[in-house]
């Protein structure tokens, strides 16, 4: 059940990427994937790659996904900027 919470928080925070310049790798779909996988992976790492069950889910489970989402979005944004820079260098070369 906690995995569902992590993914839903990742999707909820992904909606705020419309306020950022679109430099994400693969655009808004890449941002979506970065947010979801970042939240899920971070939650799994915190819990030792075990998914807590129904009895162990609390409001803290939702907060655990926030750093993972930010890291996932940051990585995808960095990859997008790097890809754009490489394309510009090849264009002018």
N, C-alpha and C positions, 0 to 999 in steps of 0.2 A: 504494500500500500504506500510505503514511503517513496518508492520509485515514481508512482503516479503523481505524488505531491511535488517531487523535484522537477519532473517534466512540466507540469502545469505552471509552476513558478517560472521556469525557464521561458515558457511560451508567453507568460504574462509580461515578463521583463523585455522580451524580444519586441513587443509592440512599441516600446519607446525608441527603437532604432530609427523610426521615421524622423526623429529630430536630429539625427546625425547625417553628415554627408555620406553619400552612397559610395564608399570606397571598400565595401566588404567584398571578399572573394566570392564570386558567383552571385553578387548582388544580395537582394533581400532573402533569397532562398539559402544562400550561404550563411547569412546572419542567423536565420532560423535554425539551421543545423548546428552552428556553433553554440547557440544558446541552449538548445536541448541537450546536445552531447556533453557540453561543459557542465551543466547542472547535474546530469545523471552521473557522469564520471566522478565529479567532486563528491557527490553524496555517497557513492560507492567507496571511494577512498577513505572518507571519514569513518565509515562503518566497517572497514576491513573487508570490503567486497562482499558483504552480506546485506541483504535488503531487510530492514526491520518490518515486522508484521503489523497487523491492525492495532494491537495493544501498545505498541511502542511508538506510534505516530502521535506527534503533538504539534503545537504551533512552531516549536523549534525546528521541526523537520522542514517547514517552509523556509525558514531563515537560512538553513544549511545550503540551500540551492543558490542563494544570491551570489556568493563569491565565485562559485563554479560558472554561473552564467556570465558574470563579468569577465572571467578569465577566457571562457570560450569565445565570447564576442570580441575580446581584445586580440586573440590569436587570429581569428578570421579577418578582422579589420587590418591587422598587420600584414597578413598574407595578401590581401587585396591591394594595399598600398605598394607592396613590393612588386606585385604583378604589374601594376600600372607604371611604376618607375621603369621596369624592365622593357615594357612595350614602348615607352617614350624614348628610351635609349636606342632601341633598335630602329625606331622610326627616323631618328636624326642621324643615324650612323651611315 
